[in-house]
Amino acid sequence: MTYGKFSIVCLAICSTLCSSGCAWLAIGAAGAGVGVGTYAYIRGELEAAYPSPYNETWSATLAALDKLEIRKKSAEKDAFGGLIEAARADGTSIKIRVTPITDASTSVKIRVGTFGDRAISETISAEIESRLKKRTRA
């Protein structure tokens, strides 16, 4: 297979993975050891992976919302994942799903409003990352 054909095949595979919702493979975040802040913004939802245990990431997410003065409406979790529903001061809804990937890594999906808001999602993600970094330094 020539280099050109190889590139086309790789592009087709990546395109198929992204359109089928398998963003973790597309961003290289499958499994443990992913970098803090590794994320993809797909169809209005920011998907981030953190090399941090589920409970630590859950706590960091709640603390990030407090820091950003985002009002929590509900926060429910079990061993398989959790959902936080919140709202900005202007009433814009925010949904955050926190799901363990492995014992040492966690997925966080953030959707702001109906169609998404990348800038706000990235701000929330950055604050979660900041909280997790503070925990690892302590």
C-alpha positions, 0 to 999 in steps of 0.5 A: 500500500502506498503512502497516499492510500495509507493516509486515505485509509487512516482518514476513513477509519478516523472519520468512521470512529468519530461519526459513530461516537467513538471519540475516545479512540479518535483523541487517543484517550482509551485506557489509563494514563491519558493526559489531564485535559485530553478532550474532544468537542463533538456535537455540542458536548465536550468529552474530557478524560482525566488520569484521576480516580472517579471519586476525586474527579467527582469532587473536583467537578463539584468544586469547579462549579462552586468556584465558577458560581454555577448553581447545582440543581441536582447531583446524583452518582453511583459506582457506575457514574454520576450526573450533575444538573446545573444552571448558569445565572442566566438560566442556561442549563448545564449537564455534566456526566462523570463516568469511571473509565478505569480505577485511575481514569475518569471521563467527564462530558459537559453540555451547556444549553441545548446546542452546546457552548464550547467556551463555557465547556472548556472553562468548566473543564479547565477548572476541573483540571486545576482542581485535580492538579491541586489535589495531586500536589497536596 
